[in-house]
Amino acid sequence: MNKINRVAIVGGTHGNEFTGVYLIKKFEQNLNLVKRPSFETLTLLGNPEAFKESRRYIHQDLNRSFFSQDLQNSTLTGYEAMRAKVIEKMLGPKGKSQVDVIVDLHSTTSNMGLSILLGDLHPFTLQLAAYLTSINPEVKVCYTPLEQESTLLHSLCDFGFAIEVGPVAQAVLNAELFQKTESLVYAVLDYLERSNQGIIENINSPLTVYRYAGVIDFPRNDRGEIKAMIHPQLQFQDYQPLHPGDPIFLTFDGQAIAYAGTSTVYPIFINEAAYYEKGIAMCLTEKQQLKNS
């Protein structure tokens, strides 16, 4: 990794995720909080119109709007499609970004604690993730292998990632999680500063990574309506092992539905409110140990 010159911190990519929004507002009022000697730090409120209305988005999910073809498509005129083009001009272009690192701040209604979401396993981001887990055991690291180009905002640069914190309700501030997210942002910036100074020690202990393995939707009737809820034994059990045969859903008349998979998995984003419209009851991950070198 060459020297880091510019870092972007983005909050409010989803307008009803207030943790990131109000951290950006705090940083903009006192840039010294995120200023570091060896690089420039930019702050950006991702979706200001959605924030004004306390909504996730106006026309479409901004964090699914950064596919290269869409960014170049002049016929797409919805608010988020246009906003994505503005953001790409500020931080991109995609593949040749003006910034070296993007930190995109998110919150979730699921019990994700402090999570780092990676789009690749580059040694630099793995070392950063290993450092963050070494100083704070609450931090979990998720990785989504990409079969095609990412549409996420942080994919505008090679070393972009998301911080996901929860549980916190939509359009609500949780002081504890706000402070934990703020501390994690400072830890990231401090790491990048020390990396530029060449004083980073490699973390040689194995790094636990939760690798995305798919999604499960709620059971539905022939009209597409949900006919079962997350089972009480599974609610808020993000990152905990789910074994074949464990209860996963509960019908409205009290019948348990078991997990029908053939191997143990580790669900995340369990009962995430924003994912109901996406047909996702939870995401499944596989737990892996990676060596750092």
C-alpha positions in Angstrom: 0.0 0.0 0.0 1.4 3.4 -1.0 1.0 6.4 1.1 -2.6 7.4 2.0 -3.3 11.0 0.9 -7.1 11.4 1.2 -9.7 9.6 3.3 -13.4 10.1 2.9 -15.9 9.5 5.8 -19.5 9.2 4.6 -22.6 9.1 6.8 -26.3 9.1 6.0 -26.0 7.0 2.8 -29.3 5.8 4.1 -31.2 8.9 5.4 -32.8 7.2 8.4 -29.5 5.9 9.8 -28.9 8.8 12.2 -25.6 7.6 13.8 -23.6 8.3 10.7 -25.5 11.5 9.9 -24.9 13.1 13.2 -21.3 11.9 13.4 -20.7 13.7 10.0 -22.4 16.8 11.4 -20.1 16.6 14.5 -17.0 16.2 12.4 -17.9 19.1 10.1 -18.3 21.3 13.2 -14.8 20.4 14.4 -12.7 19.0 11.6 -9.7 18.6 14.1 -11.4 15.5 15.3 -10.8 13.7 12.1 -7.8 15.7 10.9 -4.5 13.8 10.8 -1.0 15.2 9.9 -0.2 12.9 6.9 -3.5 12.9 5.0 -6.6 14.9 4.2 -9.9 13.8 5.6 -13.1 14.6 3.7 -16.6 14.3 5.3 -19.8 13.8 3.3 -23.5 13.5 4.1 -24.5 10.8 1.6 -28.3 11.3 1.1 -29.4 14.7 2.5 -32.9 14.6 1.0 -33.7 11.2 2.5 -32.3 12.5 5.8 -34.7 15.5 5.7 -37.6 13.1 5.4 -36.1 10.4 7.9 -36.3 7.9 5.1 -33.9 5.3 3.9 -34.1 6.7 0.4 -36.3 8.8 -1.9 -36.5 6.8 -5.1 -34.0 3.9 -4.8 -31.4 2.6 -2.4 -28.3 4.9 -2.8 -26.1 2.2 -1.5 -27.1 0.0 -4.5 -26.6 2.9 -7.1 -22.9 2.7 -7.9 -22.8 0.2 -10.7 -20.6 1.7 -13.4 -23.2 1.4 -16.2 -25.7 3.2 -14.0 -23.3 6.0 -13.2 -22.7 6.5 -16.9 -26.4 6.3 -17.9 -27.8 9.8 -18.5 -31.4 8.4 -18.7 -31.5 7.6 -15.0 -32.9 10.7 -13.3 -34.2 9.5 -9.9 -32.8 11.4 -6.9 -30.4 8.6 -5.8 -29.3 7.9 -9.3 -28.4 11.6 -9.7 -26.9 11.8 -6.2 -24.7 8.8 -7.0 -23.3 10.6 -10.0 -22.5 13.7 -7.8 -20.8 11.5 -5.2 -18.7 9.8 -7.9 -17.5 13.1 -9.2 -16.5 14.1 -5.6 -14.8 10.8 -4.7 -14.3 8.9 -7.9 -14.3 8.1 -10.8 -14.8 4.5 -10.0 -11.6 2.6 -10.5 -9.5 5.8 -10.4 -10.7 7.3 -7.2 -9.6 10.7 -5.9 -9.5 9.2 -2.4 -7.5 6.3 -1.0 -9.9 5.0 1.7 -13.7 5.4 2.1 -15.3 4.7 5.4 -19.1 4.5 5.0 -21.0 4.7 8.3 -24.2 2.6 8.7 -26.5 1.4 11.4 -28.9 -1.6 11.6 -31.9 -2.7 13.6 -30.1 -6.1 13.9 -27.8 -7.0 16.8 -24.6 -6.5 14.8 -22.6 -4.8 17.5 -19.6 -3.2 15.8 -19.1 -4.7 12.4 -16.6 -4.0 9.6 -18.0 -5.0 6.2 -15.3 -5.7 3.6 -15.7 -6.2 -0.2 -12.3 -7.9 -0.6 -9.5 -9.5 1.3 -6.7 -7.2 0.4 -3.8 -7.5 2.8 -4.0 -3.8 3.7 -7.7 -3.9 4.7 -7.2 -7.2 6.5 -4.4 -5.8 8.6 -6.6 -2.8 9.4 -9.4 -5.1 10.4 -7.0 -7.3 12.5 -5.8 -4.2 14.3 -9.3 -3.0 15.0 -10.3 -6.5 16.4 -7.1 -6.5 18.5 -7.9 -3.3 20.3 -11.6 -3.9 20.6 -12.8 -7.6 20.8 -16.4 -6.3 20.1 -15.5 -5.7 16.4 -16.6 -8.4 14.0 -15.3 -8.6 10.4 -17.6 -9.6 7.5 -16.6 -10.3 3.9 -18.7 -10.6 0.8 -16.9 -12.2 -2.1 -18.0 -10.4 -5.3 -19.2 -12.4 -8.3 -19.8 -9.1 -10.2 -19.1 -5.4 -9.8 -20.1 -4.0 -6.4 -22.9 -1.3 -6.4 -22.0 -0.1 -2.9 -20.8 3.5 -2.3 -17.6 2.4 -0.7 -16.7 0.5 -3.9 -15.8 3.8 -5.5 -12.2 3.2 -4.2 -10.1 0.0 -3.7 -9.9 0.4 0.0 -13.4 1.2 0.9 -15.4 -0.5 3.6 -18.5 0.0 5.8 -18.9 0.2 9.5 -22.2 -1.3 10.6 -23.5 -0.8 14.1 -26.6 -2.0 15.9 -29.1 -2.7 17.2 -30.5 0.8 16.8 -34.0 1.7 15.5 -34.4 3.6 12.3 -34.3 7.4 12.6 -33.2 7.1 16.2 -29.9 8.0 18.0 -28.4 5.6 20.5 -25.8 7.4 22.6 -23.8 4.2 23.4 -23.5 3.1 19.8 -22.9 6.7 18.7 -19.9 6.9 21.0 -18.6 3.4 20.0 -18.9 4.2 16.3 -17.1 7.5 16.9 -14.2 5.8 18.7 -14.0 3.2 15.9 -13.7 6.0 13.3 -10.8 7.6 15.3 -9.1 4.2 15.6 -9.3 3.8 11.8 -7.8 7.2 11.3 -5.1 6.7 13.8 -4.1 3.4 12.2 -4.0 5.0 8.7 -1.8 7.8 10.2 0.6 5.3 11.7 0.6 3.3 8.5 1.8 6.4 6.7 4.5 6.8 9.3 5.6 3.2 8.8 5.1 2.3 12.5 2.4 -0.3 12.1 3.2 -3.7 13.7 1.6 -6.7 11.9 -1.0 -8.6 13.9 0.0 -12.2 13.4 -2.8 -13.9 15.3 -5.5 -15.4 13.1 -8.4 -13.1 12.1 -11.9 -14.4 12.4 -13.9 -13.4 9.3 -17.6 -14.1 8.6 -17.9 -14.9 4.9 -21.2 -14.1 3.2 -22.9 -17.4 2.1 -26.4 -16.3 1.0 -29.8 -15.1 2.3 -33.0 -16.5 3.6 -36.4 -14.9 3.1 -39.4 -15.2 5.4 -41.8 -18.0 4.6 -44.6 -16.5 2.5 -48.1 -17.5 1.3 -49.2 -17.7 -2.3 -49.9 -13.9 -2.2 -46.3 -13.2 -1.2 -47.3 -12.2 2.4 -45.1 -13.2 5.3 -46.6 -16.1 7.2 -43.9 -16.5 9.9 -41.6 -14.4 12.1 -38.0 -14.7 13.3 -38.1 -17.3 16.1 -37.6 -15.8 19.6 -34.6 -18.1 20.1 -32.9 -16.6 17.0 -33.8 -12.9 17.5 -30.7 -10.8 18.3 -28.5 -13.8 17.9 -26.4 -12.3 15.1 -23.0 -14.0 14.7 -24.1 -17.0 16.9 -24.1 -20.5 15.4 -27.2 -21.8 13.7 -27.3 -25.5 13.5 -29.4 -27.7 11.2 -32.7 -28.3 12.9 -32.5 -25.2 15.1 -35.7 -23.2 15.2 -35.5 -20.3 12.8 -39.1 -19.0 12.2 -42.3 -19.0 14.2 -45.7 -19.1 12.4 -48.5 -16.8 13.7 -50.2 -19.8 15.2 -47.1 -20.7 17.2 -45.5 -23.5 15.0 -41.7 -23.5 14.9 -39.9 -23.9 11.5 -36.5 -25.4 11.7 -33.4 -24.4 9.8 -33.2 -26.8 6.9 -29.5 -26.3 6.0 -26.9 -29.1 6.1 -24.1 -27.3 8.0 -23.7 -24.8 10.8 -23.9 -21.1 9.7 -23.7 -17.8 11.5 -26.6 -15.5 10.6 -26.2 -11.7 10.5 -28.7 -8.9 9.8 -31.3 -11.0 11.5 -34.7 -9.3 11.1 -33.2 -6.1 9.7 -36.1 -3.7 9.2 -34.8 -2.3 5.9 -34.5 -5.8 4.4 -38.2 -6.7 4.6 -38.7 -5.0 1.2 -35.7 -6.9 -0.2 -37.1 -10.3 0.7 -34.4 -11.0 3.3 -35.0 -12.3 6.8 -31.3 -12.7 7.5 -28.0 -13.2 5.8 -26.0 -16.4 6.3 -22.2 -16.4 6.8 -19.6 -19.0 7.3 -17.0 -18.5 10.0 -13.4 -18.6 8.8 -9.9 -18.1 10.3 -7.5 -16.2 8.2 -3.8 -15.9 8.7 -2.3 -12.4 8.6 1.1 -12.0 7.0 
